[in-house]
Amino acid sequence: MKKMRYLFYLLYNIKNAKKTSLGHGTNSFRRVFTLLFLFIGIVGYGQVSSKIDTTSIRIGEQFNYEIIVDQTSDVRFPKLELDSLNRIGVVTSHEIDSLKNQLIKKYTLTSFDSGRYVLPGQEIFIKDKRFLTEDVIIDVATVPVDTIKQPMYHIKDIENEPYLFSDYLNYFWGLIALLIIIGLILYFVLRDKPTEEEILLRIPPFDAAKKRLKELDGKELISQNKIKLYYVELTDIVRTFIERELNIPALESTTDELLETITDFNSSSKLNIPKDTLVKLQKLLQEADLVKFAKSKPLQNEISLHRMDAEGIIDTLHPIQLETKEEEDDRE
C-alpha cells in the first residue's frame, strides 16, 4: 500500500509537471525526478525483509529471526548487527535456505536482560547493491516470583564432608611419586660423581704423588703436633706411587717385604735404581714404622729431611720407569 501511494503521488506530479512546465521552468521536472528516484529506492527496499516468530519473550527464552531475500543469485549476507546495548546474543546461526525464488537466513537469538531492544535493519548486498531490512523490536520480560506460594529461605552454610580413604590415597600416591623423582635426581647426580680415590687413579702416578705432597704440606700437621698422622700420609704417598709406577704391591707389604721386592725387581728388570735411593727409601719407611708403632718423635730437621727424601724418591723412580719403557720399545 505504501508503494502504491508513492506511485499515485508520482504520477500525479508528472501530470502537473507537464501543465506547469511552461510557466515554472525546470523546477517541476526536478521534483518529478526526485520522486522517481525515491520510488526506485522503495521498490529496491522491497527485495529484502525480516521477521521474528515472536515479539515478546521471557529472560533466557529463544526466538527465531529471519532475513528473506527475493533473489537467489549474487546475494551476500554480512555479519549480523545486534542491538546497540549488546543485550541480545546469537545462539545459532543457521545455514542459508533456498525456497522457490527466495533465500532465507535464519538466526536463533536470546537475551538474559529484561527490556525492550531494537534489532537494526540488516545490510544485504544483491549484485553489489546495498539493501536494508526493517527494524525489529523485541520485548524481554522477567520471570515473576510468587513469594507467597514459594517462601524464601536463608542460605545454608557449607557442610563439611568427611574425609574418605580415597582422599588420603591421592596424597599417598603423590608422596610416592615425589620420592621416586627425588631418588632419580640423586641417582643421576651422584652416580657419575667420582670419589677422591677414583680421581687420583685417573691422574698419572707421578702427577698424583706430587699433588698429594702439596696437599700434605698445606695441612700443617707438624705445627699441630700430629706427627704420626703426618708419617702415615707421607709413606702412603710413596707406597702408592711405587705400586702404580712400578706395579709392585707396596701398599699391602711390610717395610722389609717391600724393600726385598723392590731390590729383586731392580736386579731382574735392570731398572738401575741408584743405591742411595733405596737407602733413603729404607730409612724413610723404618723411621715411619718407629713413629707409628714405637711412638718415636723425630726432630724438626729430621722431619724436613724425610719430606725431601720422599719427594726425591718419587722424582728418581719416575724417569727410571720411563727410560726402561723406552729401552724396551727400542729393542722391539
Legacy VTK file of the C-alpha trace (Angstrom):
# vtk DataFile Version 3.0
C-alpha trace
ASCII
DATASET POLYDATA
POINTS 332 float
0.000 0.000 0.000
2.836 2.370 0.819
4.369 1.727 -2.601
1.051 2.327 -4.365
0.583 5.678 -2.605
4.025 6.796 -3.734
3.244 5.588 -7.253
-0.025 7.549 -7.483
1.659 10.587 -5.981
4.444 10.298 -8.554
2.022 10.027 -11.494
0.028 12.997 -10.216
3.183 15.135 -10.036
4.250 14.086 -13.518
0.851 15.160 -14.898
1.001 18.520 -13.143
4.607 18.996 -14.229
3.527 18.858 -17.859
0.883 21.524 -17.296
3.188 23.864 -15.393
6.411 23.302 -17.247
5.917 26.357 -19.434
5.299 28.705 -16.520
7.717 27.436 -13.906
10.699 26.197 -15.887
12.575 23.080 -14.832
11.773 23.121 -11.093
8.768 20.864 -11.554
10.783 18.349 -13.535
13.444 18.280 -10.834
10.745 17.473 -8.318
9.482 14.684 -10.524
12.946 13.163 -10.946
13.478 13.284 -7.174
10.253 11.393 -6.561
11.189 8.942 -9.293
14.491 8.053 -7.628
12.690 7.744 -4.290
10.241 5.311 -5.818
13.079 3.252 -7.304
14.645 3.052 -3.836
11.319 1.928 -2.375
10.955 -0.759 -4.982
14.540 -1.925 -4.180
13.674 -1.902 -0.474
11.018 -4.493 -1.108
13.542 -7.123 -2.269
14.667 -7.847 1.315
12.657 -8.229 4.501
12.956 -9.631 8.028
10.648 -11.188 10.590
10.639 -12.786 14.043
8.405 -15.562 15.312
7.518 -13.595 18.448
7.844 -10.041 19.703
7.943 -10.897 23.393
9.979 -13.439 25.336
10.969 -14.112 28.925
14.571 -13.971 30.093
16.545 -16.907 28.691
13.939 -17.915 26.121
14.888 -18.193 22.481
13.295 -16.725 19.371
13.922 -17.007 15.638
14.917 -14.098 13.435
14.775 -14.498 9.642
16.057 -12.424 6.730
14.263 -13.061 3.434
15.765 -12.062 0.085
13.745 -12.204 -3.138
16.812 -13.222 -5.121
18.844 -16.404 -5.358
21.986 -15.299 -7.203
24.825 -12.981 -6.240
23.485 -12.350 -2.706
25.790 -11.574 0.216
24.812 -11.635 3.903
27.202 -9.557 6.044
27.697 -10.134 9.775
24.534 -9.844 11.848
24.189 -6.477 13.603
22.647 -6.879 17.073
21.136 -4.290 19.374
23.224 -1.294 20.399
23.340 -2.431 24.052
24.614 -5.923 23.182
21.894 -7.473 25.321
20.784 -9.905 22.616
23.046 -12.815 21.772
23.234 -15.334 18.947
22.550 -18.934 19.965
22.727 -20.480 16.494
23.438 -19.119 13.036
21.678 -21.491 10.632
22.658 -22.271 7.074
21.029 -20.296 4.270
17.895 -21.986 2.921
16.538 -21.544 -0.597
12.784 -21.590 -1.178
11.492 -21.071 -4.715
12.985 -17.721 -5.717
13.988 -16.696 -2.204
16.943 -17.057 0.138
16.241 -17.284 3.874
18.906 -16.723 6.523
17.743 -17.816 9.981
19.189 -16.968 13.419
18.218 -18.284 16.841
18.607 -15.478 19.391
18.115 -14.986 23.109
18.555 -12.418 25.880
19.206 -12.547 29.614
18.412 -8.902 30.348
14.889 -7.584 30.582
13.830 -4.594 28.497
12.820 -3.521 25.003
15.521 -3.879 22.365
15.696 -2.961 18.705
17.387 -5.146 16.144
18.502 -2.645 13.488
17.951 -3.139 9.802
20.428 -5.594 8.317
22.516 -4.821 5.277
22.095 -7.207 2.344
24.077 -6.888 -0.875
22.486 -8.060 -4.109
24.781 -7.771 -7.110
26.917 -5.365 -5.049
23.917 -3.128 -4.361
23.075 -2.341 -0.760
19.622 -3.151 0.636
18.333 -2.729 4.181
15.739 -4.723 6.127
13.216 -3.248 8.565
13.987 -2.699 12.248
12.632 -5.344 14.619
11.550 -4.743 18.227
11.710 -7.469 20.858
10.475 -7.224 24.457
12.258 -9.293 27.106
10.268 -9.767 30.324
11.419 -11.010 33.708
10.038 -14.166 35.309
7.776 -13.199 38.233
8.400 -14.948 41.543
5.408 -15.623 43.769
6.880 -15.180 47.253
3.541 -16.077 48.875
3.306 -19.567 47.426
7.058 -20.037 47.386
8.591 -18.768 50.675
12.165 -17.504 50.761
14.723 -19.448 52.747
18.029 -18.419 54.253
21.200 -19.520 52.522
22.514 -22.680 54.145
26.057 -22.916 55.423
28.568 -25.076 53.618
28.618 -28.553 55.100
31.951 -30.277 55.538
32.056 -33.763 54.098
34.010 -36.444 55.978
37.353 -37.482 54.521
37.358 -40.824 52.737
40.164 -43.311 52.307
40.398 -42.365 48.638
41.239 -38.784 49.641
44.248 -39.950 51.667
45.182 -42.371 48.892
45.710 -39.491 46.498
48.157 -37.879 48.928
49.907 -41.231 49.366
50.473 -41.725 45.646
51.620 -38.125 45.357
54.206 -38.707 48.110
55.405 -41.897 46.415
55.805 -40.056 43.099
57.741 -37.267 44.830
60.103 -39.750 46.497
60.702 -41.510 43.183
61.551 -38.221 41.500
63.955 -37.258 44.308
65.567 -40.690 44.139
66.072 -40.443 40.379
67.586 -36.971 40.709
70.032 -38.152 43.389
70.879 -41.230 41.354
71.712 -39.342 38.177
73.552 -36.594 40.060
75.649 -38.844 42.296
76.205 -41.906 40.140
78.796 -40.216 37.935
80.430 -38.288 40.767
83.823 -39.957 41.240
85.392 -40.415 44.667
88.695 -38.821 45.597
90.485 -42.138 45.070
88.944 -42.529 41.615
90.052 -39.012 40.709
93.611 -39.768 41.786
93.610 -43.033 39.807
92.749 -41.096 36.658
95.805 -38.872 37.175
99.236 -40.297 36.213
101.099 -41.715 39.253
103.826 -39.052 39.225
101.371 -36.141 38.993
99.120 -37.693 41.651
102.040 -38.104 44.060
103.153 -34.508 43.545
99.624 -33.292 44.113
99.273 -35.257 47.361
102.610 -33.926 48.670
101.425 -30.349 48.187
98.144 -31.145 49.917
100.065 -32.723 52.825
102.167 -29.572 53.212
99.002 -27.482 53.255
97.513 -29.448 56.160
100.292 -28.240 58.512
100.146 -31.430 60.573
103.632 -30.833 62.046
102.634 -27.479 63.570
99.593 -29.211 65.046
101.882 -31.894 66.598
100.199 -34.651 64.555
103.500 -36.387 63.775
102.090 -39.906 63.486
99.378 -38.852 61.042
101.977 -36.939 59.029
104.212 -40.025 58.582
101.227 -42.250 57.803
100.203 -39.990 54.902
103.790 -39.388 53.736
104.617 -43.106 53.472
101.222 -43.816 51.892
102.039 -41.323 49.134
105.387 -43.018 48.465
103.956 -46.573 48.628
101.034 -45.681 46.325
103.409 -44.148 43.788
105.683 -47.230 43.816
102.712 -49.581 43.383
101.257 -47.633 40.469
104.553 -46.698 38.794
106.449 -49.999 39.185
103.482 -52.396 39.515
104.768 -53.654 42.894
102.299 -54.490 45.747
103.684 -51.801 48.025
100.537 -50.907 49.997
99.949 -54.404 51.389
103.624 -55.226 52.083
105.598 -54.621 55.250
108.709 -52.474 55.114
111.033 -55.496 54.851
108.841 -57.196 52.221
108.668 -54.037 50.128
112.434 -53.450 50.272
113.130 -57.062 49.374
110.670 -56.993 46.490
111.896 -53.714 45.028
115.528 -54.899 45.333
114.774 -58.122 43.461
112.671 -56.232 40.919
115.525 -53.772 40.372
118.000 -56.590 39.685
115.769 -58.664 37.400
114.308 -55.794 35.420
117.537 -53.835 35.223
115.878 -50.631 36.380
119.204 -49.374 37.667
117.683 -47.645 40.671
120.528 -45.852 42.468
121.639 -47.496 45.681
121.327 -44.281 47.685
117.672 -44.024 46.586
116.995 -47.491 48.000
118.809 -46.483 51.209
116.679 -43.327 51.532
113.556 -45.405 50.977
114.628 -47.883 53.675
115.379 -45.146 56.235
112.107 -43.342 55.475
109.971 -46.465 55.894
111.800 -47.658 59.014
111.556 -44.221 60.659
107.850 -44.092 59.824
107.397 -47.511 61.458
109.074 -46.239 64.619
106.791 -43.213 64.699
103.651 -45.245 64.069
104.364 -48.238 66.318
107.045 -47.169 68.842
105.759 -43.630 69.374
109.069 -42.189 68.267
109.185 -38.437 67.715
111.790 -37.194 65.197
113.299 -33.752 65.412
112.102 -30.937 63.199
115.120 -31.094 60.878
114.725 -34.890 60.579
111.082 -34.487 59.572
112.052 -31.943 56.916
114.781 -34.293 55.656
112.309 -37.198 55.396
109.915 -34.938 53.434
112.726 -34.109 50.976
113.753 -37.781 50.722
110.164 -38.784 49.871
109.974 -36.315 47.015
113.474 -37.265 45.834
112.496 -40.960 45.715
109.450 -40.108 43.591
111.495 -37.910 41.232
114.133 -40.627 40.837
111.835 -43.582 40.228
109.639 -41.754 37.706
112.215 -41.141 34.958
113.741 -44.619 35.523
110.396 -46.185 34.649
110.134 -44.024 31.543
113.687 -44.844 30.399
113.068 -48.569 30.896
109.952 -48.449 28.749
111.772 -46.510 26.021
114.610 -49.072 26.002
112.107 -51.936 25.692
110.388 -50.178 22.806
113.735 -49.669 21.057
114.620 -53.354 21.411
111.308 -54.402 19.954
LINES 1 333
332 0 1 2 3 4 5 6 7 8 9 10 11 12 13 14 15 16 17 18 19 20 21 22 23 24 25 26 27 28 29 30 31 32 33 34 35 36 37 38 39 40 41 42 43 44 45 46 47 48 49 50 51 52 53 54 55 56 57 58 59 60 61 62 63 64 65 66 67 68 69 70 71 72 73 74 75 76 77 78 79 80 81 82 83 84 85 86 87 88 89 90 91 92 93 94 95 96 97 98 99 100 101 102 103 104 105 106 107 108 109 110 111 112 113 114 115 116 117 118 119 120 121 122 123 124 125 126 127 128 129 130 131 132 133 134 135 136 137 138 139 140 141 142 143 144 145 146 147 148 149 150 151 152 153 154 155 156 157 158 159 160 161 162 163 164 165 166 167 168 169 170 171 172 173 174 175 176 177 178 179 180 181 182 183 184 185 186 187 188 189 190 191 192 193 194 195 196 197 198 199 200 201 202 203 204 205 206 207 208 209 210 211 212 213 214 215 216 217 218 219 220 221 222 223 224 225 226 227 228 229 230 231 232 233 234 235 236 237 238 239 240 241 242 243 244 245 246 247 248 249 250 251 252 253 254 255 256 257 258 259 260 261 262 263 264 265 266 267 268 269 270 271 272 273 274 275 276 277 278 279 280 281 282 283 284 285 286 287 288 289 290 291 292 293 294 295 296 297 298 299 300 301 302 303 304 305 306 307 308 309 310 311 312 313 314 315 316 317 318 319 320 321 322 323 324 325 326 327 328 329 330 331
